[in-house]
Amino acid sequence: MSSQTPLLPTLYSLLPPTSHLQTTARLSLQSLHVEPFIIHDTIYTSTHPVVPGQCRSLRLRARRRRRPSSSKPRKGEKTEGGEWEYGLTYLSQPLSAREYSEMSVRACVGVGVAGMSTRAEVEEFVEDLGFRCLGSTFLAGLMG
């Protein structure tokens, strides 16, 4: 009996190379729309860059689990859904190495916002760091 793990086929080995991009994009969109979340992203840029010409960016993500439209709230439960969760992420400039030449790749580093429970507190913290709002997006995930 062999102790080697059997090789399992991957998506890339089963599909022809011409359909890899289309299939992975479709799977990504489907997984995005199955999540029952409401996501509100706001991008901030630095007002006074440390290195001239190199703007720094932060993404503030507010996320809340969304209730399926078919379910009714239980007694004593809020109708709008759960509590908002906030996450702050540092976004680097697009990476420019040879291996990234055909795509836009950025490094992301999480910044803790422990103890801040409201959006106003997090936004005030970001502004105190020297960032200003560049724009925001809103996404409501659908149930599958």
C-alpha positions as CSV (number, residue, x, y, z in Angstrom):
1,M,0.0,0.0,0.0
2,S,1.3,3.4,-0.9
3,S,1.5,6.3,1.6
4,Q,1.5,8.9,-1.2
5,T,-1.5,11.3,-1.5
6,P,-3.4,10.8,-4.7
7,L,-3.3,13.7,-7.1
8,L,-6.7,15.4,-7.4
9,P,-7.6,17.2,-10.6
10,T,-7.8,21.0,-10.3
11,L,-10.1,23.4,-12.2
12,Y,-7.1,24.4,-14.3
13,S,-6.3,20.9,-15.4
14,L,-9.9,20.0,-16.2
15,L,-10.7,23.1,-18.4
16,P,-9.0,24.2,-21.6
17,P,-6.6,27.1,-21.1
18,T,-8.7,29.4,-23.2
19,S,-11.6,29.3,-20.8
20,H,-9.7,29.7,-17.5
21,L,-10.2,33.5,-17.2
22,Q,-13.9,33.4,-18.1
23,T,-14.7,30.5,-15.7
24,T,-12.8,32.0,-12.7
25,A,-14.5,35.4,-13.3
26,R,-17.9,33.8,-13.4
27,L,-17.2,31.8,-10.2
28,S,-15.9,35.0,-8.5
29,L,-19.1,36.9,-9.4
30,Q,-21.3,34.0,-8.3
31,S,-19.6,33.7,-4.9
32,L,-19.8,37.5,-4.5
33,H,-23.6,37.5,-5.0
34,V,-24.3,34.5,-2.7
35,E,-22.9,36.3,0.3
36,P,-25.8,37.8,2.4
37,F,-23.8,41.0,3.3
38,I,-24.2,44.7,2.9
39,I,-20.7,46.2,2.2
40,H,-19.9,49.9,2.1
41,D,-16.3,50.7,1.1
42,T,-14.8,54.1,1.4
43,I,-11.3,54.9,0.0
44,Y,-9.1,57.6,1.7
45,T,-5.9,59.1,0.3
46,S,-3.2,60.9,2.3
47,T,-3.3,64.7,2.4
48,H,0.4,65.1,3.1
49,P,2.4,62.2,1.6
50,V,5.6,61.3,3.4
51,V,7.4,60.8,0.1
52,P,6.4,63.5,-2.5
53,G,4.4,62.0,-5.3
54,Q,3.6,58.8,-3.4
55,C,0.0,59.0,-2.1
56,R,-1.0,56.5,0.5
57,S,-4.5,54.9,0.5
58,L,-6.7,53.4,3.2
59,R,-10.0,51.4,2.6
60,L,-12.6,51.6,5.3
61,R,-15.0,48.6,4.9
62,A,-18.3,48.6,6.8
63,R,-19.9,45.2,6.6
64,R,-23.2,43.9,8.0
65,R,-24.9,40.5,7.6
66,R,-28.1,40.9,5.7
67,R,-31.3,39.0,6.5
68,P,-32.8,36.9,3.7
69,S,-36.0,38.6,2.4
70,S,-38.1,35.5,3.1
71,S,-37.3,35.4,6.8
72,K,-39.2,37.5,9.3
73,P,-37.5,39.1,12.3
74,R,-38.0,37.2,15.6
75,K,-39.5,38.9,18.6
76,G,-37.1,41.6,20.0
77,E,-34.8,41.3,17.0
78,K,-33.9,44.4,14.9
79,T,-35.4,44.6,11.5
80,E,-32.5,46.1,9.7
81,G,-30.1,43.2,10.4
82,G,-27.0,42.8,12.5
83,E,-24.3,45.2,13.8
84,W,-21.9,46.9,11.4
85,E,-18.3,45.6,11.5
86,Y,-15.5,48.0,10.5
87,G,-12.2,47.1,9.0
88,L,-9.4,49.4,7.9
89,T,-6.9,48.3,5.3
90,Y,-3.8,50.0,3.9
91,L,-3.6,49.7,0.1
92,S,-0.2,50.0,-1.6
93,Q,0.5,51.6,-4.9
94,P,0.1,49.1,-7.8
95,L,3.0,46.7,-7.8
96,S,5.2,47.1,-10.9
97,A,7.4,44.0,-11.1
98,R,7.6,42.1,-14.3
99,E,5.3,39.3,-13.0
100,Y,2.5,41.8,-12.4
101,S,2.8,43.5,-15.8
102,E,-0.6,42.2,-17.1
103,M,-2.7,42.9,-14.0
104,S,-3.3,45.4,-11.3
105,V,-1.9,44.0,-8.0
106,R,-1.8,45.9,-4.7
107,A,-0.6,44.8,-1.3
108,C,-3.1,45.0,1.5
109,V,-2.3,45.3,5.2
110,G,-5.0,45.3,7.9
111,V,-5.1,48.1,10.5
112,G,-6.9,47.3,13.7
113,V,-9.8,49.5,14.8
114,A,-10.5,47.8,18.2
115,G,-12.7,49.8,20.5
116,M,-14.3,51.9,17.8
117,S,-17.9,50.9,17.4
118,T,-19.4,53.6,15.2
119,R,-18.6,54.8,11.7
120,A,-18.0,58.3,12.9
121,E,-15.3,57.2,15.4
122,V,-13.4,55.3,12.6
123,E,-13.8,58.2,10.2
124,E,-12.5,60.6,12.8
125,F,-9.5,58.3,13.4
126,V,-8.7,58.2,9.7
127,E,-9.0,62.0,9.3
128,D,-6.7,62.4,12.3
129,L,-4.1,60.2,10.5
130,G,-4.1,62.8,7.7
131,F,-6.4,61.1,5.1
132,R,-9.3,62.5,3.1
133,C,-12.2,60.7,1.5
134,L,-11.7,60.0,-2.2
135,G,-15.0,58.1,-2.9
136,S,-17.1,55.2,-1.7
137,T,-18.9,52.2,-3.1
138,F,-21.9,50.2,-1.8
139,L,-22.6,46.5,-2.4
140,A,-25.5,44.5,-1.2
141,G,-24.9,40.7,-1.6
142,L,-27.8,38.6,-2.8
143,M,-29.0,35.2,-1.5
144,G,-28.3,32.3,-3.9
